[in-house]
């Protein structure tokens, strides 16, 4: 599904998606689109690494990926935090701006017809959203209130039989932040059935 040329672009794109998890993400999205139809939607674009994985799945199943991000960086991407990258800071404003990096990555991957950027904050976008989703990937801000708001506002759009994927799920504090694990726990309590784990990526199916 992912060509060698696109792997070259993926590996050159800034981001935090290990290859094994990216492959599992693409395969889960592909399976969901075949089973219940699209579109796919991602919360948290950053520079487009995971969007290329998902865009390949969308292209292969004749649907589209919507990827939602304000492109100003999550809390953990800001100056003084471990995941801050000065290369994505706009020198004219001093603010992060990952949008140009995303656009170049998607163009280089040849996925501009399969990947649609939705530029804005997740919750306001969700309030105006109306389209059922075959696949939802939550990988935005990792503060508990932000991650939980993404789940609460978007999970209801997943079609019956559709798939919810959550990234950076760590059960133990020494492994990583706990917000995505709390979201996963909430999803299970709400009736989503766990179907897979690859590294920190977990997938669930809506009944």
N, C-alpha and C positions, 0 to 999 in steps of 0.2 A: 504493500500500500504506500509506503514511503520510499521514494526513489533515492538512489545514491546522491543525486544532485541536491535533493531536498535535505538529506542528512548533512551535507556540507553546509547548507544554510543554517540548519538547526544548531549545529556545533559552533557556528560563528556568531550566533545570536545570544545576547546577554539574557540571563534568566537563571532559574533555580529548579529546573526540572531534570532530574537524572534520566539517563536514556532508558533504563528499564521501566521506569514509571511513565515516561512519555509513550513508549510502545504500548504499555497496558492501557493508558488513557485513550490512545487512538483506537485500539482494538475494542474497548468498551463502547466508545462512541459509535464506531462502525456497526457493532452488533445491535445497539439500541436503535439506530436509524433504520436498519434492515427490519427489525422486529416491529417497531411502532411508528416509524417515520420520523422525520425531522420537524423543525430545525433543531440545531444544537445551540447551546448558549454557554458562554464562559464569563465568569465574573473575576476580573483581575487579569489584565492583558500584559502589563509591564512592557517588554520589548518584543513580544510575539513568539517566544519559543514554543510555548504550549499551543498557541493558536495555529502554528504550522502543523503540529501533530493533528489537532482537531480539524484543521482545514483540509488535510488529506483525507480524513474520514468523511467529511462533508462532500468533498468532490467525488469520492468513490461511490457515494450513495445518492448523488444528484440532489443534495440539499445544501443548506448554507449554515455557517457558523456565525452567530452574533457574538462579539466579544466586547464586554462592557468595562470601561475604565475611564477615570478622569485624567489619567496620565500625569498626575502630579506626585505619585508615589505614596505608598502606604506609610503608616507611622514608622515601621521598622526600616524603611528606606531613606528616612530623613537624615540630615547631617547629625553626626554624633552617635548614630546607631550602627550596628554591625554590618548591615546590608546596604549601607550608603555607598553610592558610586558617583564620584564627582564628574565622570564623563557624561552623565545624563542630566547634568545641571545646565540650564539655559544661562549663558553668561550675560544676556541682556536683562534678565529678571532676577537671577539668583535662585530661581525655583526649578524643581525637577520638571523635566518634560520628556517623557519617553515616547511620545507620539511619532516623532520623526524616525526613531529607531525601529518602531513597529512597522511603519509604512515601508521602510526600506527592506525589512525582512520579508514581509508578505509579497512585495514586488519581486524580490530575488527568488522567492519560492514559487512564483507563478501562480499565486492563489488569490489574486484580487477579485476574481469572480465568485469565489467560494467563501471568502472571509469578509464580514461586514463589521466595521468598527462603529461602536456606539459610544460616543464620547460624553461622559457624564458620570455622576455619582450613582451608585447601584440602586439605592432606595427610591430616589425620584424617578429614575427610569422605570423601575418596577411598577410604580403607581400608575404609569400610563401604558403598561404592557398589556397585551390581550391574547397573544399567540401561544397555544399549548406547545410544550417542548418534548422532544424525544429524549433529550440528554441535557443535563445541567451540571456544570463543573464549577464548584465554589473554591476560589483560590485568590480572594481579594485580601483586604486588611485582616490581620491576625489578632487584633485586639478583640476581646470577647464580645463587646457590644456591637462592633462592626461585623464580625463574622456571623453572629447570631441574627443580626438584622438582614444580612444577605440571605440566610436560610429562610427566615420568616417571610420575607417578601417575595422570594422566588420559588421555593419548593412546591408551592401549590400549582405552579404552571406545568410541572412534570406530568406527562400523560400516564394513565394506568399502564403498567408494564414498562414504563420508561425508566431511565437510569439517572441516579444522582451520584456524582463523584465529588469527593472532598480531598483536598491535598493537605499535606503536612499534619497528618493525624498521628499524634504521639500519645500513648497511654501514660507514660511516666515523665515527670517534670525534667528529669535529667536528660531526656532525649530531645526535648523541644517544648515550645509553647503549648498550652493546653486548650486554647480556644477552639481549634478545629476538632479536637477530640470531644469537647463539649457539644459541638454542633452534630457530630456523628452520633453521640449518645442521644441527643434530642431527636434526630431523624429516626433512629431505631425505635424510640419510645412512641413516635408518631406513626409507626407502621411500615417504614421502609425496611426491607429485608436485606441484610448484608449479603453480597454475592462475590466479593473479591478483595484481596489485599495484595499490593505490590509495593514494598517499601513503605513510604508514608502515604501512599495513595489508597483510598478505600472507595469501593463502589457499592451502591445499594439499588434495589429495584422497588419501584412503587407498586403496591398491590393493585 
